[in-house]
Amino acid sequence: MVDQSKSEQGNWLFYIGSYSEADQPGIHLASLNQATGEMKILGSTDGVENPSFLAVHPGGHRLYAVTETDEGELVGYDILEDGSLKEHKRLQTGGEHPCHVAFAPEAYLVTVNYTGAQVSSYKLDGEGRLEEVQSRVQHTGSGPNKERQEKAHTHSAIPDKKGKFVYVSDLGKDQVVVYGLDQGKLAHRGAVMLPAGSGPRHFIIDSSQKYAYGIDELSNTFTVYNYNAEEGGLVPVQQVSTLPPSIDPANCTAADLHLSACGGYLYGSNRGASDTLVRFVVNRENGQLSDPEWFDCGGKVPRNFALVDNRLLLCANQDSDNIVSFLIDPENGKLKETGHSLKVGKPVCIAAWHISKSVD
C-alpha cells in the first residue's frame, strides 16, 4: 500500500524489482525528487518471488514482472491511481529463471528464461492485460566458457520500434538471434555471431534506427552494430572494453546499458572488481564509441540502472542493498553523485512509471 503522505510535489515515481522471498516485499514503489536526486520508498508489494525484471506498459497503467525461479512466471499487475499494484494474471514462462520482459507494439509481450533458454511471446488485450501465450522457441548451443556457456542462456529480448523483429541476446552461445514477430508469433530470421566468449547480455536500438548496441557480460565489452530497420539486419562494426584499463577483466562481469535520450552518450555498468558506471561518447555520424570515462557506482554489483529524463541516473547496487542517484551533466554526459542513496534489499531492476509526471 502506498503512503500518500510521503509524496511530494515535483517528485517522480519508479518501481524497484529485487531478489526476495514470496512472503517478503519484492516490488517497491519509490519517489524521486527531480531537483535533488533524493529518493523515498512509498510502498511495497509481496506475493512474488525474485521479481528480478520489471516493465511498465507504455500506457502507464500495467506493470509486468518475471519471477526468477525454477518454476518461472510472468505476473501482470494493474497500476492503481496511487501507484500501488493489483495482480490480474500469472502465466508460466515455460522454463527456469526468466530474467527479462519487454513490450512489443501491437499488444504483445516477450520473455526469456536464462536457465531454460526459452523465448516466449504473449498476447495482451486492448487494455494491456495479459491474455495467453502466442509462441515459444527453445534455444540450444554452447560456447567456450565451460562454467558460463555450458548451454544456451537467453538473457534479453528486445523488440524493434515497429514490432516486426525481436533481438534475443544469448549469453551461452555468443549470438544475437533475430526473430520475426508476425501477429505475436516468433519466427527465426537469422543470427549474428560474436567473438567466442563474449556472452551477450542486453541490447538496445538507437532512436535514429541506424545503430544498435549490445553489452557483453563475459568479455566486458560493448558491441556496436550497423542496423537495418527494414530487414532487421545487424552488422557488428566495433567492440570496445567497458572496463577501466587497470582492472583485471577476469574478476568482472558487465551488466546493463542505456543510451541518453539525445543519443550522444552510451552508459554501461561493470560488476565485480570494477563496480563502476562507464560513459562513452557516441559518434552520431557512424554510431561508434570513444572517450570513455568511469564513475564509482556508490555500492557493490551495479546490476541495473535507469536514465531519468536525461537529467538523472539511478543505479541499483545488488550486493550493497542500495540505489544511488547521479546528476548527468548535459554538456558532456558525465556523472556526479547527488549524495542520496536509498536502502533497498538486493535491488536488481529499476522501471519508471510516469517518470516525467509530478505526483500531486
C-alpha positions as MATLAB code, in Angstrom:
seq = 'MVDQSKSEQGNWLFYIGSYSEADQPGIHLASLNQATGEMKILGSTDGVENPSFLAVHPGGHRLYAVTETDEGELVGYDILEDGSLKEHKRLQTGGEHPCHVAFAPEAYLVTVNYTGAQVSSYKLDGEGRLEEVQSRVQHTGSGPNKERQEKAHTHSAIPDKKGKFVYVSDLGKDQVVVYGLDQGKLAHRGAVMLPAGSGPRHFIIDSSQKYAYGIDELSNTFTVYNYNAEEGGLVPVQQVSTLPPSIDPANCTAADLHLSACGGYLYGSNRGASDTLVRFVVNRENGQLSDPEWFDCGGKVPRNFALVDNRLLLCANQDSDNIVSFLIDPENGKLKETGHSLKVGKPVCIAAWHISKSVD';
ca = [
       0.000    0.000    0.000;
       1.251    3.496   -0.843;
       1.581    6.117    1.882;
       0.357    9.226    0.063;
       1.686   11.451    2.842;
       5.205   10.661    1.640;
       4.536   12.002   -1.853;
       5.861   15.480   -2.538;
       5.117   17.965   -5.293;
       7.624   17.601   -8.130;
       8.603   14.019   -7.334;
       8.706   11.313   -9.998;
       7.915    7.656   -9.421;
       9.705    4.398  -10.186;
       9.392    0.714   -9.346;
      12.200   -1.450   -7.979;
      12.494   -5.197   -8.561;
      14.540   -7.267   -6.118;
      15.665  -10.733   -5.138;
      13.242  -11.664   -2.355;
      11.083  -14.447   -0.937;
       7.403  -14.588   -1.893;
       6.273  -13.569    1.602;
       8.580  -10.537    1.653;
       8.205   -7.172   -0.082;
       9.645   -7.755   -3.559;
       8.470   -4.868   -5.736;
       8.831   -1.383   -4.269;
       7.371    1.943   -5.383;
       9.646    4.928   -4.769;
       9.642    8.656   -5.402;
      12.495   10.665   -6.881;
      12.984   14.381   -6.326;
      13.925   15.647   -9.768;
      15.864   18.618   -8.395;
      17.950   16.929   -5.706;
      18.010   13.212   -6.549;
      16.566   12.275   -3.161;
      14.570    9.009   -3.170;
      11.932    7.640   -0.779;
      10.088    4.319   -0.554;
       6.326    4.880   -0.832;
       5.034    1.318   -0.729;
       5.798   -2.333   -1.471;
       4.173   -5.441   -2.950;
       4.720   -9.017   -1.789;
       3.402  -12.353   -3.072;
       6.001  -12.693   -5.813;
       9.389  -14.418   -5.507;
      12.502  -12.882   -7.077;
      10.826  -10.265   -9.309;
      14.173   -9.582  -10.966;
      12.965   -7.725  -14.053;
      10.075   -5.298  -14.458;
       8.472   -3.496  -17.387;
       5.836   -0.767  -17.286;
       3.300   -0.717  -20.126;
       3.752    2.321  -22.432;
       0.284    3.452  -21.377;
       1.451    3.566  -17.765;
      -1.436    1.503  -16.379;
       0.065   -2.029  -16.205;
       3.282   -3.482  -14.813;
       4.781   -6.880  -15.619;
       7.336   -8.814  -13.593;
       9.164  -12.085  -14.158;
       9.903  -14.388  -11.222;
      13.470  -15.653  -11.457;
      12.677  -19.099  -10.035;
      12.749  -22.735  -11.155;
       9.022  -22.550  -11.960;
       9.309  -19.275  -13.878;
       6.276  -16.996  -14.024;
       5.162  -13.822  -15.771;
       2.998  -11.751  -13.416;
       0.727   -8.955  -14.622;
      -0.383   -6.080  -12.389;
      -2.826   -3.234  -12.737;
      -1.254    0.039  -11.592;
      -3.764    1.812   -9.381;
      -4.123    5.578   -9.226;
      -1.743    5.923   -6.284;
       0.866    3.633   -7.884;
       0.086    0.536   -5.825;
      -0.250   -2.783   -7.662;
      -3.129   -5.241   -8.065;
      -2.304   -8.588   -9.658;
      -4.523   -9.528  -12.610;
      -2.906  -12.689  -14.033;
       0.008  -15.137  -13.919;
       1.327  -17.393  -16.651;
       4.193  -19.882  -16.768;
       7.171  -18.775  -18.860;
       7.876  -22.364  -19.913;
      11.223  -22.818  -18.192;
      13.572  -21.940  -15.367;
      14.702  -18.494  -14.292;
      13.054  -15.909  -16.527;
      15.187  -12.772  -16.437;
      13.721  -10.284  -18.930;
      10.362   -8.992  -20.151;
       9.687   -6.355  -22.815;
       6.728   -4.888  -24.685;
       6.315   -5.105  -28.443;
       3.962   -2.847  -30.432;
       0.516   -4.178  -31.334;
      -0.169   -5.538  -27.827;
       2.438   -8.242  -27.276;
       4.989   -9.151  -24.610;
       8.203  -11.168  -24.894;
      10.091  -13.006  -22.127;
      13.261  -15.090  -21.940;
      14.329  -17.806  -19.490;
      18.020  -17.748  -18.608;
      18.426  -21.352  -17.453;
      15.662  -22.878  -19.558;
      16.768  -20.915  -22.667;
      13.243  -20.353  -23.983;
      11.858  -17.252  -25.690;
       8.093  -16.708  -25.375;
       5.603  -14.230  -26.801;
       2.261  -13.330  -25.206;
      -0.904  -11.595  -26.313;
      -2.269   -8.592  -24.396;
      -5.863   -7.435  -24.559;
      -6.913   -3.948  -25.652;
      -6.295   -2.603  -22.155;
      -2.801   -4.074  -21.837;
      -3.758   -7.047  -19.648;
      -2.179  -10.451  -20.123;
      -4.181  -12.973  -22.174;
      -2.229  -16.026  -23.360;
       0.990  -17.443  -24.753;
       1.285  -16.959  -28.517;
       4.507  -18.837  -29.258;
       7.574  -20.338  -27.604;
      11.033  -21.113  -29.011;
      13.764  -23.280  -27.473;
      17.430  -22.252  -27.811;
      20.255  -24.790  -27.923;
      24.013  -24.471  -28.249;
      27.032  -23.606  -26.128;
      30.225  -21.556  -26.015;
      33.868  -21.889  -24.946;
      33.410  -20.757  -21.320;
      32.739  -24.096  -19.608;
      31.350  -22.525  -16.434;
      29.013  -19.967  -18.019;
      28.435  -21.233  -21.566;
      27.763  -24.936  -20.994;
      24.418  -24.429  -22.762;
      22.287  -21.717  -24.298;
      21.322  -18.892  -21.905;
      18.864  -16.378  -23.324;
      19.282  -13.156  -21.350;
      17.119  -10.491  -23.000;
      14.623   -9.982  -25.819;
      14.290   -6.523  -27.375;
      11.540   -5.814  -29.937;
      12.162   -3.156  -32.560;
      10.172    0.069  -32.794;
       7.599   -1.317  -35.238;
       7.209   -4.735  -33.632;
       8.490   -6.542  -36.739;
      11.588   -8.082  -35.141;
      12.819   -9.284  -31.742;
      16.523   -9.419  -30.855;
      17.486  -12.095  -28.322;
      20.896  -11.927  -26.639;
      22.033  -15.496  -25.950;
      24.907  -15.390  -23.478;
      25.514  -19.126  -23.728;
      26.231  -19.382  -27.440;
      27.619  -15.894  -28.242;
      24.791  -14.908  -30.550;
      22.210  -12.200  -31.001;
      19.339  -14.135  -32.570;
      16.836  -12.290  -34.766;
      13.164  -13.307  -34.804;
      10.316  -12.005  -36.858;
       7.170  -11.193  -34.884;
       4.097  -11.823  -37.034;
       0.788  -11.434  -35.182;
       2.654  -12.220  -31.992;
       4.308  -15.417  -33.239;
       8.105  -15.747  -33.215;
       9.858  -16.939  -36.393;
      13.629  -17.352  -36.713;
      15.180  -14.885  -39.183;
      18.895  -15.252  -38.533;
      21.669  -14.698  -36.000;
      24.802  -12.628  -35.512;
      27.832  -14.463  -34.119;
      30.046  -12.552  -31.688;
      33.675  -13.307  -30.791;
      33.956  -16.507  -28.761;
      33.382  -15.963  -25.059;
      31.635  -12.590  -25.433;
      28.438  -13.605  -23.640;
      25.921  -11.040  -24.983;
      23.539   -9.911  -22.221;
      21.498   -6.821  -23.151;
      20.758   -4.924  -26.370;
      19.349   -1.560  -27.427;
      18.436    0.137  -30.723;
      19.121    3.860  -31.014;
      16.403    6.363  -31.893;
      17.804    7.042  -35.372;
      17.162    3.366  -36.249;
      20.648    3.236  -37.814;
      22.671    1.686  -34.994;
      22.282   -0.833  -32.197;
      24.378   -1.588  -29.130;
      24.937   -4.685  -27.035;
      26.682   -5.233  -23.723;
      28.615   -8.478  -23.457;
      28.792   -9.866  -19.923;
      31.717  -12.269  -20.194;
      34.103  -10.213  -22.336;
      33.119   -6.947  -20.606;
      32.556   -5.174  -23.907;
      30.139   -3.012  -25.825;
      29.405   -4.199  -29.365;
      28.276   -1.592  -31.889;
      26.114   -2.725  -34.822;
      25.004   -1.099  -38.027;
      21.259   -1.693  -38.047;
      18.864   -2.182  -40.968;
      15.412   -1.327  -39.637;
      13.542   -2.577  -42.710;
      15.161   -6.007  -42.931;
      16.132   -6.420  -39.279;
      19.800   -6.969  -40.125;
      22.748   -6.383  -37.789;
      26.417   -5.960  -38.739;
      28.964   -5.700  -35.884;
      31.360   -2.808  -36.552;
      33.099   -2.147  -33.219;
      33.769   -3.884  -29.912;
      35.281   -1.893  -27.019;
      36.008   -2.706  -23.387;
      33.633   -1.356  -20.748;
      36.331   -1.614  -18.054;
      38.976    0.807  -16.794;
      42.401   -0.208  -18.190;
      43.758   -1.073  -14.734;
      41.058   -3.650  -13.925;
      41.517   -7.399  -14.463;
      38.545   -8.479  -16.621;
      38.650  -11.982  -15.136;
      37.027  -10.623  -11.978;
      34.292   -8.574  -13.663;
      31.006   -9.055  -15.488;
      29.322   -6.294  -17.496;
      25.598   -5.906  -16.847;
      23.341   -3.160  -18.188;
      23.367   -0.459  -20.878;
      21.304    2.600  -21.771;
      21.524    5.398  -24.332;
      20.907    9.014  -23.425;
      17.729   10.499  -24.894;
      19.788   12.630  -27.279;
      21.674    9.536  -28.476;
      25.011   11.185  -27.766;
      26.118    9.034  -24.822;
      26.094    5.321  -24.029;
      26.261    4.168  -20.408;
      27.089    0.749  -19.009;
      27.582   -0.945  -15.642;
      30.519   -3.104  -14.565;
      30.164   -5.571  -11.686;
      32.925   -7.147   -9.618;
      36.427   -5.757   -9.179;
      35.425   -2.581  -11.010;
      31.921   -1.759   -9.658;
      31.708    1.244  -11.953;
      29.463    3.018  -14.401;
      31.021    3.934  -17.734;
      30.054    6.689  -20.155;
      31.076    6.633  -23.836;
      30.587    9.414  -26.367;
      28.609    8.258  -29.429;
      29.702    9.484  -32.864;
      26.362   10.436  -34.422;
      27.825   10.041  -37.941;
      28.720    6.354  -37.620;
      27.411    5.231  -34.218;
      30.845    4.290  -32.904;
      32.117    4.860  -29.365;
      35.022    6.860  -27.938;
      36.207    8.888  -24.939;
      35.201    6.537  -22.097;
      35.038    7.802  -18.539;
      34.335    5.761  -15.406;
      32.448    6.601  -12.217;
      32.185    4.713   -8.926;
      28.704    3.186   -8.664;
      28.337    4.072   -4.976;
      27.924    0.459   -3.923;
      28.597   -3.133   -4.946;
      27.446   -5.048   -8.036;
      25.581   -2.454  -10.167;
      23.261   -4.900  -11.919;
      20.754   -2.453  -13.421;
      20.271    1.286  -13.822;
      17.857    3.777  -15.340;
      18.182    7.176  -17.019;
      15.588    9.708  -15.916;
      14.662   12.403  -18.431;
      18.328   12.779  -19.466;
      18.982   14.510  -16.133;
      19.461   11.772  -13.547;
      20.807    8.225  -13.439;
      19.603    5.740  -10.806;
      21.899    2.772  -10.152;
      20.680   -0.424   -8.437;
      23.582   -1.966   -6.490;
      22.594   -5.558   -5.752;
      25.143   -6.590   -3.127;
      25.245   -3.332   -1.136;
      21.439   -3.123   -0.931;
      21.174    0.440   -2.190;
      20.149    2.645   -5.096;
      22.344    5.673   -5.762;
      21.317    8.733   -7.780;
      23.626   10.694  -10.073;
      23.247   14.001  -11.887;
      24.019   13.883  -15.624;
      25.982   16.850  -16.966;
      24.086   17.970  -20.104;
      27.293   19.282  -21.674;
      29.310   16.069  -21.628;
      27.171   13.278  -20.156;
      29.436   12.861  -17.142;
      28.013   11.689  -13.810;
      28.126   13.319  -10.393;
      26.745   11.720   -7.236;
      23.879   13.657   -5.687;
      24.751   12.399   -2.218;
      21.473   10.486   -1.986;
      21.220    6.720   -1.527;
      18.104    4.605   -0.965;
      18.298    1.467    1.186;
      16.595   -1.496   -0.561;
      17.268   -5.217   -0.138;
      19.004   -6.674   -3.217;
      17.704   -4.225   -5.843;
      18.193   -5.611   -9.349;
      15.831   -3.652  -11.615;
      14.500   -0.095  -11.900;
      11.421    0.672  -14.012;
       9.971    4.140  -14.484;
       6.282    4.901  -14.008;
       5.122    8.247  -15.403;
       8.678    9.327  -14.811;
       8.058   12.843  -16.171;
       4.781   13.289  -14.306;
       4.682   15.078  -10.967;
       2.964   13.447   -8.029;
       0.114   15.563   -6.685;
];
